[in-house]
Amino acid sequence: LNMDFYGINLSETPSVKYWDMLILIPVLSGLSALIMCVIQNKINVLQKEQGAISQWGMTAFMVVFSTYFAFLVPAGVGLYWIFGNLFSILVMLLVNKIYDPKKYIDYNKRPQKVILSKEQKQILKEAKKHNKMRENADCKRFFAYENKQLVFYSEKNGFYKYFERTIQYILNNSDIVIHYVTSDPDDTIFQKNNPRLIPYYIGDKALISFMMRMDADMVVMTMPDLQRYHIKRSLVRKDIEYVYMFHYPLSTHMVLRKGALDHYNTIFCVGDFQFDEIRATERLYDLPEKKLISCGYGQLEKLYESYCRMERDSRENKKILIAPSWQPGNILDSCIDELLSVVLGKGYQVVVRPHPEYVKRYGYRMEAIVNRYKDYDGGDLTFELDFSSNSSIFDSDVVISDWSGTAYEFSFVTKKPSIFINTPPKINNDEYDLIKVEPLEIILRNKIGIQLEPDNLSDTANEINRLITSAE
């Protein structure tokens, strides 16, 4: 003990008496830290989610820290730690009593820890090693190619369909070499065989530095929020023209975050309504005007052409596609069970197709929903988790959605009705109403179908029958 800190002169004071008294402070400091950590591990929401090694590793550290340093600091600091730990325990117990986490957290929807076998771990390790080597090789190959004119970036497999018509036009009408960068090692772009369409794999982490070193004349992406988060404009070339293409045919100011398009030079607009929205946004925030190009929506055109070529199969049961979005409060999170209860067993073939982003972010929730119906033997329910095909959109008779663009694509292509469940809208920009242009997705809801409230779905089957009959 550092007796100078405590103001004790051992030559004038019985040492044993003060040693016995002061030794209690480090001991009680460590003990109070131990009790606090044990209680934290049992009732603290974040601590409960940690593994045993993390929990007890932190506990051991806190006990050793509190005990050891209490020998070195003044007695008052040790007492402060003791009472601080005790009051923390009381606060935790009180807060958890007032706000019981079980009332606010659905522990059944938590992602379950996946336990892999030794063989699975080895396979995963080898796959990561292979992808890393592949990534390094593709990165070197990309930057070794000089005078790159045009680069497309795809976040994952399936995004090629948004670029396809543009890419095909360029390949058919120019001699430009297209460099196609994807963050999905299994992207089907690698199966295409065109010497002027060169694919590269760059993973999400490596993409950050990769984009900072970009050295092409033009970069085309469907990723909003350029420069605002981890993906930046090039630090190597300041004259790159960044082009944004939409992967949905709706508004720019309600669905996208504020400033999501500010750092793009050119926007390929779906229609005139986006011109109005973007120009109004630029005036409101005094932004420089971007180059706006009216190019339609290639994916919608492709869907329509494919639909026109389809052979119409007559079937006894009408097909209902449930295609929610992934924003908070969507159908899957709010009323999927209620909805299925009123459409199953009614003579329909029901297909549930979640948004790819929902599966990506909340795969454990989707898995829980699928598991709830694994013993359902009605024969009229299918979960579609493969997003590479759009056949379920083409051959459906009615689409039920909330705020997903799939419903609009379906109705535009097939000229059949959609049903919109009025879950909370997808508002990623709290200031969208300052832009005095009504979002298209709000305007169209009553034009291509009907709206239903999520707490009143009992008449859904009758509405489906009415819409199907009126469309025939």
For each residue, the residues with C-beta under 8 A, 3 or more apart:
1: 6 19 22 23 71
2: 5 6 71 72 73
3: 6 8 9 10 18
4: 7
5: 2 73 74 75
6: 1 2 3 18 22 74 75
7: 4
8: 3 13 18
9: 3 12 13
10: 3 13 15 18
11:
12: 9
13: 8 9 10 17 18
14: 17 18
15: 10 18 19
16: 19 20
17: 13 14 20 21
18: 3 6 8 10 13 14 15 21 22
19: 1 15 16 22 23
20: 16 17 23 24
21: 17 18 24
22: 1 6 18 19 25 75
23: 1 19 20 26 27
24: 20 21 27 28
25: 22 28 29 70 75 78 79 82
26: 23 29 30 66 67 68 70 71 78
27: 23 24 30 31 67
28: 24 25 31 32 78 82
29: 25 26 32 33 66 67 70 78 81 82 85
30: 26 27 33 34 63 64 66 67 70
31: 27 28 34 35
32: 28 29 35 36 66 81 82 85 86
33: 29 30 36 37 62 63 65 66 67 81 85
34: 30 31 37 38 59 62 63
35: 31 32 38 39 85 89
36: 32 33 39 40 62 85 86 88 89
37: 33 34 40 41 55 58 59 62 63
38: 34 35 41 42 59
39: 35 36 42 43 44 89 92 93
40: 36 37 43 44 47 92
41: 37 38 44 47 48 50 55 56 59
42: 38 39 48
43: 39 40 48 92 93 96 101
44: 39 40 41 47 48 92
45: 48 49 101 105
46: 49 50
47: 40 41 44 50 55
48: 41 42 43 44 45
49: 45 46 110
50: 41 46 47 54 55 58
51: 54 55
52: 55 56
53: 56 57
54: 50 51 57 58
55: 37 41 47 50 51 52 58 59
56: 41 52 53 59 60
57: 53 54 60 61
58: 37 50 54 55 61 62
59: 34 37 38 41 55 56 62 63
60: 56 57 63 64
61: 57 58 64 65
62: 33 34 36 37 58 59 65 66
63: 30 33 34 37 59 60 66 67
64: 30 60 61 67 68
65: 33 61 62 68 69
66: 26 29 30 32 33 62 63 69 70 81 85
67: 26 27 29 30 33 63 64 70 71
68: 26 64 65 71 72
69: 65 66 72 73
70: 25 26 29 30 66 67 73 77 78 81
71: 1 2 26 67 68
72: 2 68 69
73: 2 5 69 70 77 78
74: 5 6 77 78
75: 5 6 22 25 78 79
76: 79 80
77: 70 73 74 80 81
78: 25 26 28 29 70 73 74 75 81 82
79: 25 75 76 82 83
80: 76 77 83 84
81: 29 32 33 66 70 77 78 84 85
82: 25 28 29 32 78 79 85 86
83: 79 80 86 87
84: 80 81 87 88
85: 29 32 33 35 36 66 81 82 88 89
86: 32 36 82 83 89 90
87: 83 84 90 91
88: 36 84 85 91 92
89: 35 36 39 85 86 92 93
90: 86 87 93 94
91: 87 88 94 95
92: 39 40 43 44 88 89 95 96
93: 39 43 89 90 96 97
94: 90 91 97 98
95: 91 92 98 99
96: 43 92 93 99 100 101
97: 93 94 100
98: 94 95
99: 95 96 103 104
100: 96 97 103 104
101: 43 45 96 104 105
102: 105 107
103: 99 100
104: 99 100 101
105: 45 101 102 110
106: 109 110
107: 102 110
108: 368
109: 106 364 365 368
110: 49 105 106 107 364
111: 363 364
112: 364
113:
114:
115:
116: 120 121 124
117: 120 121
118: 121 122
119: 122 123
120: 116 117 123 124
121: 116 117 118 124 125
122: 118 119 125 126
123: 119 120 126 127
124: 116 120 121 127 128
125: 121 122 128 129
126: 122 123 129 130
127: 123 124 130 131
128: 124 125 131 132
129: 125 126 132 133
130: 126 127 133 134
131: 127 128 134 135 185 201 203
132: 128 129 135 136 203
133: 129 130 136 137
134: 130 131 137 138 185 201
135: 131 132 138 139 201 202 203 206
136: 132 133 139 140
137: 133 134 140 141
138: 134 135 141 142 200 201 202
139: 135 136 142 143 200 202 206 210
140: 136 137 143 144
141: 137 138 144 145 200
142: 138 139 145 148 179 181 200 202 210
143: 139 140 213 215
144: 140 141
145: 141 142 148 179 198
146:
147:
148: 142 145 151 177 179 215 216 217
149: 176 177 216 217 218
150: 170 176 177 178 179 216 217 218 220
151: 148 178 179 180 181 214 216 218 219 220
152: 163 167 178 179 180 181 219 220 221
153: 181 182 211 219 220 221 223
154: 157 159 160 163 180 181 182 183 184 187 189 222
155: 159 182 183 184 222 223
156: 159 182 183 184 187 356 360
157: 154 160 182 184 186 187 188 189 388
158: 161 356 387 388
159: 154 155 156 162 163 182 222 247
160: 154 157 163 164 167 180 187 188 189
161: 158 164 299 302
162: 159 222 245 246 247 298 299
163: 152 154 159 160 166 167 220 222 245 298
164: 160 161 167 168 298 299 302
165: 168 169 298 299 301 302
166: 163 169 170 220 245 268 295 298
167: 152 160 163 164 170 171 178 180 197
168: 164 165 171 172
169: 165 166 172 173
170: 150 166 167 173 174 176 178
171: 167 168 174 176 178 194 196 197
172: 168 169
173: 169 170
174: 170 171
175: 196
176: 149 150 170 171 196
177: 148 149 150 196 198
178: 150 151 152 167 170 171 196 197 198
179: 142 145 148 150 151 152 198 200 216
180: 151 152 154 160 167 189 197 198 199 200
181: 142 151 152 153 154 199 200 202 210
182: 153 154 155 156 157 159 187 189 199 200 201 202
183: 154 155 156 201 202 203 204 207
184: 154 155 156 157 187 201
185: 131 134 201 203
186: 157
187: 154 156 157 160 182 184 190 199 201
188: 157 160 191 192 388
189: 154 157 160 180 182 192 197 199
190: 187 199 201
191: 188
192: 188 189 197 199
193:
194: 171 197
195: 198
196: 171 175 176 177 178
197: 167 171 178 180 189 192 194
198: 145 177 178 179 180 195
199: 180 181 182 187 189 190 192
200: 138 139 141 142 179 180 181 182
201: 131 134 135 138 182 183 184 185 187 190
202: 135 138 139 142 181 182 183 206 207 210
203: 131 132 135 183 185 206 207
204: 183 207
205: 208
206: 135 139 202 203 209 210
207: 183 202 203 204 210 211 231
208: 205 211 212 230 231 232
209: 206 212 213
210: 139 142 181 202 206 207 213 214
211: 153 207 208 214 231 232 233 234
212: 208 209 232 234 235 236
213: 143 209 210 234 235 236
214: 151 210 211 219 233 234 236 237 240
215: 143 148 234 236 237
216: 148 149 150 151 179 219 237 240
217: 148 149 150 239 240 241
218: 149 150 151 240 241 242 243
219: 151 152 153 214 216 240 241 242 243
220: 150 151 152 153 163 166 243 244 245
221: 152 153 226 242 243 244 245
222: 154 155 159 162 163 244 245 246 247
223: 153 155 226 231
224: 244 256 257 260 261
225: 228 229 231 257 259 260
226: 221 223 231 232 233 242 244 263 264
227: 231 232 233 262 263
228: 225 257 259 260 262 263
229: 225
230: 208
231: 207 208 211 223 225 226 227
232: 208 211 212 226 227 235
233: 211 214 226 227 240 242 263
234: 211 212 213 214 215 237 238 240
235: 212 213 232
236: 212 213 214 215
237: 214 215 216 234 240
238: 234
239: 217
240: 214 216 217 218 219 233 234 237
241: 217 218 219 265 266
242: 218 219 221 226 233 263 264 265 266
243: 218 219 220 221 264 265 266 267 268
244: 220 221 222 224 226 261 264 266 267 268
245: 162 163 166 220 221 222 268
246: 162 222 249 268 269 270 274 297
247: 159 162 222 299
248: 255 405
249: 246 270 271 297 300 405 408 409 412
250: 255 270 405 408 439 440 441
251: 254 255 273 274 277 432 439 440 441
252: 255 256 260 261 274 277 278 281
253: 256 277 280 281 429 432 435 437 439
254: 251 425 426 427 428 429 432 439 441 442
255: 248 250 251 252 426 427 428 429 439 441
256: 224 252 253 260 261 428 429
257: 224 225 228 260 428 429
258: 429 430 431
259: 225 228 262
260: 224 225 228 252 256 257 429
261: 224 244 252 256 264 267 278 290
262: 227 228 259 287
263: 226 227 228 233 242
264: 226 242 243 244 261 267 290
265: 241 242 243 290 291
266: 241 242 243 244 290 291 292 293
267: 243 244 261 264 274 278 290 291 292 293
268: 166 243 244 245 246 293 295
269: 246 272 274 275 278 292 293 294 295
270: 246 249 250 273 274 295 296 297
271: 249 274 275 294 296 297
272: 269 275 276 294
273: 251 270 276 277 437 440
274: 246 251 252 267 269 270 271 277 278 292
275: 269 271 272 278 279 292 294
276: 272 273 279 280 437
277: 251 252 253 273 274 280 281 435 437
278: 252 261 267 269 274 275 281 282 290 292
279: 275 276 282 283 289 292
280: 253 276 277 283 284 435 436 437
281: 252 253 277 278 284 285 287 435
282: 278 279 285 286 287 288 289 290
283: 279 280 286
284: 280 281 434 435
285: 281 282
286: 282 283
287: 262 281 282
288: 282
289: 279 282
290: 261 264 265 266 267 278 282
291: 265 266 267
292: 266 267 269 274 275 278 279
293: 266 267 268 269
294: 269 271 272 275
295: 166 268 269 270 298
296: 270 271 300 301
297: 246 249 270 271 300 301
298: 162 163 164 165 166 295 301 302
299: 161 162 164 165 247 302 303 409
300: 249 296 297 303 304 409 412 413
301: 165 296 297 298 304 305
302: 161 164 165 298 299 305 306
303: 299 300 306 307 390 393 394 409 413
304: 300 301 307 308 412 413
305: 301 302 308 309
306: 302 303 309 310 390 394
307: 303 304 310 394 413 414
308: 304 305
309: 305 306
310: 306 307 394 395
311:
312:
313: 395
314:
315: 318 319 349
316:
317: 347 348 349 380
318: 315 347 348 349 397 398 464 468
319: 315 348 349 350 351 392 395 396 397
320: 343 348 349 350 351 396 397 398 399 400 464
321: 351 353 392 393 396 398 399 400 406 410
322: 331 336 339 340 350 351 352 353 399 400 401
323: 353 354 355 393 399 400 401 404 406 407 410
324: 330 331 332 336 354 355 358 401 402 404
325: 330 355 358 401 402 403 404 426
326: 330 354 355 357 358 361 362
327: 330 402 403 424 425 426
328: 333 424
329: 333 334 423 424
330: 324 325 326 327 333 334 355 358 402 403 423
331: 322 324 334 335 336 339 400 401 402 421 423 454
332: 324 336 354 358 365 366 369
333: 328 329 330 336 365
334: 329 330 331 423 454
335: 331 338 339 421 423 454 455 457
336: 322 324 331 332 333 339 340 352 369
337: 340 341 372
338: 335 341 342 454 457
339: 322 331 335 336 342 343 400 421 457 460
340: 322 336 337 343 344 350 352 373 381
341: 337 338 344
342: 338 339 346 457 458 460 461
343: 320 339 340 346 348 350 400 460 461 464
344: 340 341 348 350 376 378 380 381
345: 378 380
346: 342 343 461
347: 317 318
348: 317 318 319 320 343 344 380 464
349: 315 317 318 319 320 380 382
350: 319 320 322 340 343 344 380 381 382
351: 319 320 321 322 382 383 384 392 396
352: 322 336 340 369 381 382 383 384
353: 321 322 323 383 384 387 392 406
354: 323 324 326 332 358 359 366 385
355: 323 324 325 326 330 358 359 404 406
356: 156 158 359 360 387
357: 326 360 361
358: 324 325 326 330 332 354 355 361 362 365 366
359: 354 355 356 362 363 366 385
360: 156 356 357 363
361: 326 357 358
362: 326 358 359 365 366
363: 111 359 360 366 367
364: 109 110 111 112 367 368
365: 109 332 333 358 362 368 369
366: 332 354 358 359 362 363 369 370 385
367: 363 364 370 371
368: 108 109 364 365 371 372
369: 332 336 352 365 366 372 373 383
370: 366 367 373 374 383
371: 367 368 374
372: 337 368 369
373: 340 369 370 376 381 383
374: 370 371
375:
376: 344 373 381
377:
378: 344 345 381
379:
380: 317 344 345 348 349 350
381: 340 344 350 352 373 376 378
382: 349 350 351 352
383: 351 352 353 369 370 373
384: 351 352 353 387 392
385: 354 359 366
386: 389
387: 158 353 356 384
388: 157 158 188
389: 386 392
390: 303 306 393 394
391: 394 395
392: 319 321 351 353 384 389 395 396
393: 303 321 323 390 396 399 406 409 410 413 414
394: 303 306 307 310 390 391 413 414
395: 310 313 319 391 392
396: 319 320 321 351 392 393 399 410 414 416
397: 318 319 320 416 468 471
398: 318 320 321 416 417 418 419 464 467 468
399: 320 321 322 323 393 396 406 407 410 411 416 418 419
400: 320 321 322 323 331 339 343 407 418 419 421 460
401: 322 323 324 325 331 404 406 407 418 419 420 421
402: 324 325 327 330 331 420 421 422 423
403: 325 327 330 420 423 425 426 441
404: 323 324 325 355 401 407
405: 248 249 250 408 409 441
406: 321 323 353 355 393 399 401 409 410
407: 323 399 400 401 404 410 411 418 420 448 449
408: 249 250 405 411 412 418 441 444 448
409: 249 299 300 303 393 405 406 412 413
410: 321 323 393 396 399 406 407 413 414 416 418
411: 399 407 408 414 415 416 417 418 448 449
412: 249 300 304 408 409 415 448
413: 300 303 304 307 393 394 409 410
414: 307 393 394 396 410 411
415: 411 412 471
416: 396 397 398 399 410 411 471
417: 398 411 448 449 450 467 468 470 471
418: 398 399 400 401 407 408 410 411 448 449
419: 398 399 400 401 449 450 451 452 460 463 464 467
420: 401 402 403 407 445 449 450 451 452
421: 331 335 339 400 401 402 451 452 453 454 457
422: 402 451 452 453 454
423: 329 330 331 334 335 402 403 454
424: 327 328 329 427
425: 254 327 403 442
426: 254 255 325 327 403
427: 254 255 424 430 432
428: 254 255 256 257
429: 253 254 255 256 257 258 260 432
430: 258 427
431: 258 434 435
432: 251 253 254 427 429 435 439
433:
434: 284 431
435: 253 277 280 281 284 431 432
436: 280
437: 253 273 276 277 280
438: 442 443
439: 250 251 253 254 255 432 442 443
440: 250 251 273 443 444
441: 250 251 254 255 403 405 408 444 445
442: 254 425 438 439 445
443: 438 439 440 447
444: 408 440 441 447 448
445: 420 441 442 448 449 451
446: 449 450 451
447: 443 444
448: 407 408 411 412 417 418 444 445
449: 407 411 417 418 419 420 445 446 467
450: 417 419 420 446 463 467
451: 419 420 421 422 445 446
452: 419 420 421 422 456 457 459 460 463
453: 421 422 456 457
454: 331 334 335 338 421 422 423 457
455: 335
456: 452 453 459
457: 335 338 339 342 421 452 453 454 460
458: 342
459: 452 456 462 463
460: 339 342 343 400 419 452 457 463 464
461: 342 343 346 464 465
462: 459 465 466
463: 419 450 452 459 460 466 467
464: 318 320 343 348 398 419 460 461 467 468
465: 461 462 468 469
466: 462 463 469 470
467: 398 417 419 449 450 463 464 470 471
468: 318 397 398 417 464 465 471 472
469: 465 466 472
470: 417 466 467
471: 397 415 416 417 467 468
472: 468 469
